[in-house]
Amino acid sequence: MKMKQADLKRRNFLKLAASGVMAAPMAGLVSTVSAEDDALPHLKEDSADAQALNYRHDATQVDHADHEEGQQCGNCLLYTDPDAQEWGPCAVFPNHLVSEGGWCTAYVPRG
């Protein structure tokens, strides 16, 4: 009888441990997603990544043949949080925030 009780305790422990192992990464993801955006630095126009795509903080200052009036990061498909004000995340520059009013050559209209 003691053996069966030990088996049940061990099984319960293993079930709880497995649940904890599966839930731990998700808990970490939830807590870092919102905090991560706030902690990201603003993309600098003089960085190599920004220069490679002719990124500018102010789309009205872009002097580029591919730019059309009205195109800016805030209405680009790659601006991953269209509700972000002033600065937001971009799929092209994942470790930085870009200006909502900015522009780069990777612009894709949000449809």
ABEGO torsion letter per residue (X at the ends): XAAAAAAAAAAAAAAAAAAAAAAAAAAAAAAAAAAAAAABBBBBAABAAAAAAGBBABAAABBBAABBBGBBAAABAABABAABBGBBBBAABAABBBBAABBBAABBBBX
